[in-house]
Amino acid sequence: MHIDFLLKVFEDNIDKNAIIYQDKVYSYKWLDDCLNNFRHVIDLNQIESGTVVALKGDFNPNSIAMLLALIERACIIVPLVDNSNNNKNRLFNISQIEYLISVNDLGEIKKEVIHQKSDNDYYRVLREREHPGLVLFTSGTSGNPKAAVHDFLALLKKFKVRRKSLRTLNFLLFDHWGGLNTLFHILANGGVVIPTKDRSPDNICKLIEKYQIELLPTSPTFLNLMLLSDSYKDYDLKSLKIISYGTEPMPEITLKQLKKNFPNVKLLQTYGLIELGVMRSKSEKNDSLWVKVGGEGYETRIVNEILQIKADSAMLGYLNAPSPFTEDGWFITGDKVL
């Protein structure tokens, strides 16, 4: 069983809250029961291990349970969000989708067979290992998005070590590892995940107050919008302990404004790459952009002032681009280190 460690956490917390979504509370027992139902759905539809399945939706209780069921059945999963419709055919062709499962905001499930031939070296590796896979797309701002293929078990390994879990708003997106990383951290530690479809500053601040959220993982763009909108002034955000930010550069002026307006909140810069996963990080101080990265499963080195990383959780490779690894297995990040 690929997620035995998660199922043990569910069992240990069976009567506790797991998810709060649209003002409804879902327990770990509900999540375990829903996962069991989706195992049967997968089996009834004859979706075998190694099948490339697009899972389209956003973070909600049913999409979370379906994701776990597909991992358990060792499928190769391609998470997509609603705005992926603009690139749907392109993404389907690149990742060689065989099956599409859509989970809407109400938790309704739709299934569709997509006729594709899914055969490449990375998929063959996953099928030989009988491991679940994960395919994530880069933004594609400069040409075609690149499809990074991961062994899902390599990404999940770090969550087997139990850590403290705070009440967390799952802000980051369903088709990015930042959002998935947050989800698995919370579930692996018996915490409460609070997803939302409405990521406006006003709604996020309202949720923080209503559910006494302690951790907000987000982006500099959102934090800047929140400051500009003054939404944070309309709500009691004293429950917040940590604001973590990543996915893009943080403007220094935004960081200083955050420190001024949230003096009792720890501001933590995260460092993650679609090709490697999210590394453990430590910010020098609240108003500093300097960050120390690394942790178990990661090695770093600097070559010609450029950061290179070797990671246990590194992707197998791109489906549609040359390998970015050196011959000895180091990923060239392109980030300059002073």
C-alpha positions as CSV (number, residue, x, y, z in Angstrom):
1,M,0.0,0.0,0.0
2,H,1.6,3.2,-1.2
3,I,0.0,5.5,1.4
4,D,0.0,3.2,4.5
5,F,1.6,5.9,6.5
6,L,-1.2,8.3,5.7
7,L,-3.9,5.7,6.5
8,K,-2.3,5.2,9.9
9,V,-2.6,9.0,10.6
10,F,-6.2,8.8,9.5
11,E,-6.8,5.9,11.9
12,D,-5.0,7.8,14.8
13,N,-7.2,10.9,14.2
14,I,-10.4,9.1,13.1
15,D,-12.8,11.4,15.0
16,K,-10.9,14.6,14.4
17,N,-11.5,17.3,11.7
18,A,-9.5,16.8,8.5
19,I,-11.1,19.3,6.1
20,I,-13.2,22.4,6.4
21,Y,-14.7,23.4,3.1
22,Q,-17.6,25.8,2.3
23,D,-18.6,25.9,6.0
24,K,-18.8,22.2,6.2
25,V,-16.5,20.0,8.4
26,Y,-15.2,16.6,7.2
27,S,-13.6,14.2,9.7
28,Y,-10.7,11.8,9.0
29,K,-13.4,9.1,9.2
30,W,-15.3,10.7,6.3
31,L,-12.0,11.0,4.3
32,D,-11.2,7.4,4.9
33,D,-14.7,6.3,3.9
34,C,-14.6,8.5,0.8
35,L,-11.2,7.1,-0.1
36,N,-12.7,3.6,0.1
37,N,-15.6,4.5,-2.1
38,F,-13.2,5.9,-4.8
39,R,-11.1,2.7,-4.7
40,H,-14.3,0.9,-5.9
41,V,-14.9,3.6,-8.5
42,I,-11.4,3.1,-9.9
43,D,-11.7,-0.6,-9.9
44,L,-15.2,-0.6,-11.5
45,N,-13.9,1.6,-14.3
46,Q,-11.0,-0.8,-14.8
47,I,-8.4,1.9,-14.4
48,E,-5.3,-0.1,-13.9
49,S,-2.0,0.8,-12.3
50,G,0.2,2.7,-14.7
51,T,-2.8,4.4,-16.4
52,V,-2.2,8.1,-17.1
53,V,-5.1,9.9,-15.4
54,A,-5.8,13.6,-15.6
55,L,-7.5,14.7,-12.3
56,K,-9.2,18.0,-13.0
57,G,-10.6,20.2,-10.2
58,D,-9.4,22.3,-7.2
59,F,-8.8,21.4,-3.6
60,N,-12.1,20.1,-2.2
61,P,-12.9,17.0,-0.1
62,N,-13.8,14.8,-3.0
63,S,-10.8,15.8,-5.2
64,I,-8.5,15.2,-2.2
65,A,-10.0,11.7,-1.7
66,M,-9.8,10.8,-5.4
67,L,-6.2,11.9,-5.5
68,L,-5.3,9.6,-2.6
69,A,-7.2,6.7,-4.3
70,L,-5.3,7.2,-7.6
71,I,-2.0,7.2,-5.7
72,E,-2.9,4.1,-3.9
73,R,-3.8,2.4,-7.2
74,A,-0.4,3.4,-8.6
75,C,-1.8,5.6,-11.4
76,I,0.2,8.3,-13.1
77,I,-1.6,11.4,-12.1
78,V,-1.8,14.7,-14.0
79,P,-3.6,17.3,-11.8
80,L,-5.3,20.1,-13.8
81,V,-7.3,23.2,-12.8
82,D,-10.4,24.7,-14.5
83,N,-8.4,27.3,-16.4
84,S,-6.4,24.5,-18.0
85,N,-9.2,24.4,-20.6
86,N,-7.3,26.9,-22.7
87,N,-4.4,24.5,-23.1
88,K,-6.4,21.3,-22.7
89,N,-5.5,19.5,-26.0
90,R,-1.9,20.6,-25.7
91,L,-1.5,19.4,-22.1
92,F,-3.3,16.1,-22.9
93,N,-1.1,15.4,-25.9
94,I,2.2,16.2,-24.0
95,S,1.3,14.0,-21.0
96,Q,-0.4,11.3,-23.1
97,I,-3.6,11.3,-21.0
98,E,-5.6,8.0,-21.1
99,Y,-8.4,8.9,-18.7
100,L,-10.0,12.1,-17.4
101,I,-11.7,12.4,-14.0
102,S,-13.3,15.8,-13.3
103,V,-14.4,16.8,-9.8
104,N,-16.4,20.0,-9.6
105,D,-17.0,22.4,-6.8
106,L,-20.0,20.4,-5.5
107,G,-17.9,17.2,-5.5
108,E,-19.7,15.7,-8.5
109,I,-17.5,13.2,-10.4
110,K,-17.4,12.9,-14.2
111,K,-15.3,10.3,-16.0
112,E,-14.1,10.2,-19.6
113,V,-11.9,7.8,-21.5
114,I,-9.3,9.6,-23.7
115,H,-7.7,7.5,-26.4
116,Q,-4.0,8.1,-26.2
117,K,-0.9,5.9,-26.4
118,S,1.1,6.5,-23.2
119,D,4.6,5.1,-23.8
120,N,7.8,6.8,-22.9
121,D,10.9,5.9,-20.9
122,Y,9.7,7.6,-17.7
123,Y,6.3,6.0,-17.7
124,R,8.0,2.6,-18.3
125,V,10.2,3.2,-15.2
126,L,7.1,3.9,-13.0
127,R,5.2,0.9,-14.3
128,E,8.2,-1.4,-13.8
129,R,8.5,-0.1,-10.2
130,E,4.7,-0.3,-9.8
131,H,4.9,3.2,-8.3
132,P,2.4,6.1,-8.7
133,G,3.5,9.0,-10.8
134,L,2.9,12.7,-10.9
135,V,3.2,15.0,-13.9
136,L,3.4,18.7,-13.3
137,F,3.6,21.4,-15.9
138,T,5.8,24.5,-15.9
139,S,4.0,27.8,-16.6
140,G,4.9,27.8,-20.3
141,T,5.4,31.6,-20.4
142,S,8.1,31.1,-22.9
143,G,6.8,28.5,-25.4
144,N,5.4,25.1,-24.6
145,P,5.0,24.2,-20.9
146,K,7.4,21.5,-19.9
147,A,6.0,18.3,-18.3
148,A,8.0,17.1,-15.3
149,V,7.5,13.4,-14.4
150,H,7.9,12.4,-10.8
151,D,7.9,9.1,-8.9
152,F,5.2,10.1,-6.5
153,L,6.6,7.9,-3.7
154,A,9.9,9.9,-3.8
155,L,7.9,13.1,-3.2
156,L,5.8,11.6,-0.4
157,K,8.8,10.0,1.5
158,K,9.5,13.2,3.5
159,F,6.0,13.2,4.9
160,K,6.6,9.9,6.8
161,V,8.4,11.9,9.4
162,R,5.7,13.4,11.6
163,R,6.0,17.1,12.4
164,K,3.8,19.8,13.9
165,S,0.8,20.7,11.9
166,L,-0.9,24.1,12.1
167,R,-4.4,25.0,11.1
168,T,-3.6,25.8,7.5
169,L,-5.3,27.5,4.5
170,N,-4.5,25.5,1.4
171,F,-4.1,28.6,-0.8
172,L,-1.7,27.4,-3.5
173,L,-3.1,25.7,-6.6
174,F,-4.1,22.0,-7.2
175,D,-1.8,21.6,-10.2
176,H,1.3,22.9,-8.5
177,W,3.5,21.1,-6.1
178,G,3.3,24.0,-3.6
179,G,-0.4,23.3,-3.1
180,L,0.0,19.6,-3.0
181,N,3.0,19.9,-0.6
182,T,0.8,21.9,1.8
183,L,-2.0,19.3,1.6
184,F,0.2,16.3,2.3
185,H,2.0,18.0,5.2
186,I,-1.3,18.7,6.9
187,L,-2.8,15.3,6.3
188,A,0.4,13.5,7.3
189,N,0.4,15.2,10.6
190,G,-3.3,14.9,11.5
191,G,-4.0,18.6,10.9
192,V,-6.9,20.6,9.5
193,V,-6.8,21.7,5.8
194,I,-9.0,24.6,4.8
195,P,-9.3,24.9,1.0
196,T,-11.1,27.6,-0.9
197,K,-12.0,28.4,-4.4
198,D,-12.3,32.1,-3.7
199,R,-8.7,33.4,-3.3
200,S,-9.6,37.1,-3.1
201,P,-7.9,39.0,-0.3
202,D,-11.2,39.7,1.4
203,N,-12.3,36.1,1.5
204,I,-8.9,34.8,2.6
205,C,-8.9,37.3,5.5
206,K,-12.4,36.3,6.4
207,L,-11.4,32.6,6.5
208,I,-8.4,33.3,8.7
209,E,-10.6,35.0,11.2
210,K,-13.5,32.5,11.0
211,Y,-11.4,29.4,11.3
212,Q,-8.5,30.7,13.4
213,I,-6.0,29.8,10.7
214,E,-2.4,29.7,11.9
215,L,-0.5,29.2,8.7
216,L,-1.0,31.0,5.3
217,P,1.2,29.6,2.5
218,T,0.8,32.0,-0.4
219,S,2.6,34.1,-3.1
220,P,4.1,37.6,-3.0
221,T,1.6,38.7,-5.6
222,F,-1.3,37.8,-3.3
223,L,0.4,39.4,-0.3
224,N,0.9,42.6,-2.2
225,L,-2.8,42.6,-3.2
226,M,-3.9,42.0,0.4
227,L,-1.8,45.0,1.5
228,L,-3.1,47.2,-1.3
229,S,-6.7,46.3,-0.6
230,D,-6.5,46.9,3.1
231,S,-8.7,43.8,3.6
232,Y,-6.5,42.7,6.5
233,K,-7.7,45.7,8.5
234,D,-11.3,44.5,8.4
235,Y,-10.7,41.2,10.1
236,D,-9.1,39.8,13.3
237,L,-6.0,38.0,12.0
238,K,-4.4,37.4,15.4
239,S,-4.5,33.6,15.0
240,L,-1.9,33.8,12.2
241,K,1.5,32.5,13.3
242,I,3.3,32.0,10.0
243,I,3.0,33.5,6.5
244,S,5.1,31.5,4.1
245,Y,5.7,32.8,0.6
246,G,7.3,31.4,-2.5
247,T,6.7,30.6,-6.2
248,E,8.1,34.0,-7.3
249,P,10.4,36.7,-6.2
250,M,9.3,38.8,-3.2
251,P,9.7,42.6,-3.6
252,E,11.6,44.0,-0.7
253,I,9.1,46.8,-0.2
254,T,6.3,44.3,0.2
255,L,8.3,42.3,2.7
256,K,9.0,45.4,4.8
257,Q,5.3,46.4,4.7
258,L,4.3,42.9,5.8
259,K,6.7,43.0,8.8
260,K,5.3,46.4,9.8
261,N,1.6,45.3,9.6
262,F,2.2,41.8,11.0
263,P,4.8,42.3,13.7
264,N,4.0,39.0,15.6
265,V,3.8,36.8,12.5
266,K,6.8,34.8,11.3
267,L,7.5,35.5,7.6
268,L,9.1,32.4,6.0
269,Q,10.4,32.3,2.5
270,T,10.1,28.9,0.9
271,Y,12.2,27.5,-1.9
272,G,10.8,24.9,-4.2
273,L,11.1,23.8,-7.9
274,I,8.8,21.8,-10.0
275,E,11.7,19.5,-10.8
276,L,12.7,18.9,-7.2
277,G,9.9,19.5,-4.8
278,V,9.9,21.9,-1.8
279,M,13.0,22.1,0.3
280,R,13.1,23.0,4.0
281,S,14.1,26.6,4.4
282,K,15.0,29.2,7.0
283,S,14.8,32.9,6.5
284,E,17.5,35.0,8.0
285,K,14.9,37.3,9.6
286,N,11.4,38.6,8.9
287,D,12.4,41.5,6.6
288,S,15.3,39.7,4.9
289,L,15.2,38.1,1.5
290,W,18.2,35.9,2.4
291,V,17.2,32.3,2.9
292,K,19.0,29.1,3.8
293,V,17.8,26.0,2.0
294,G,18.5,22.3,2.3
295,G,17.4,19.6,4.7
296,E,17.3,15.8,4.6
297,G,17.3,14.4,1.1
298,Y,18.9,17.5,-0.5
299,E,22.5,18.4,-1.3
300,T,23.6,21.8,-2.6
301,R,26.7,23.1,-4.4
302,I,27.7,26.3,-6.2
303,V,29.2,26.1,-9.6
304,N,30.2,29.4,-11.3
305,E,28.0,31.3,-8.8
306,I,24.9,29.2,-9.8
307,L,23.1,27.0,-7.3
308,Q,23.0,23.3,-8.1
309,I,20.9,20.8,-6.1
310,K,20.9,17.0,-5.9
311,A,17.6,15.7,-4.4
312,D,16.1,12.3,-3.5
313,S,12.8,13.7,-4.7
314,A,14.1,14.9,-8.1
315,M,11.9,14.3,-11.1
316,L,12.7,11.4,-13.5
317,G,12.8,14.0,-16.3
318,Y,10.8,16.1,-18.8
319,L,8.4,14.5,-21.2
320,N,9.1,17.1,-23.9
321,A,12.5,18.8,-23.1
322,P,16.1,17.8,-22.7
323,S,17.3,16.7,-19.2
324,P,18.4,19.7,-17.0
325,F,20.7,17.4,-14.9
326,T,24.4,17.2,-15.0
327,E,26.0,13.9,-15.8
328,D,26.5,13.3,-12.0
329,G,22.8,14.0,-11.2
330,W,22.8,17.7,-10.1
331,F,20.0,20.0,-11.1
332,I,21.1,23.4,-12.5
333,T,18.7,25.8,-10.9
334,G,19.8,28.9,-12.8
335,D,19.6,30.8,-9.5
336,K,22.6,33.0,-8.7
337,V,24.2,32.6,-5.3
338,L,26.2,35.4,-3.8
